[in-house]
Amino acid sequence: MSCPICRKATDTTYQPFCSRRCADVDLARWLRADYAIPAPLTEMDEETADQPTDSDDK
């Protein structure tokens, strides 16, 4: 198995990563919301997409 970040061989201590650094890179990506699970839009999503938000006024 290879590290999902840098593709090096994994270390059993940090599985599925090769090092603490790659584990931290992955955590940072989750915290920044770089990873997302796509979901179909619902009726409520479509209704709220047309409404202006407070940040649109600035």
Secondary structure, DSSP 8 states (H G I E B T S, - for coil): -B-TTT--B--TTTTTSSSHHHHHHHHHHHHTT---------HHHHHHHTS--GGGG-
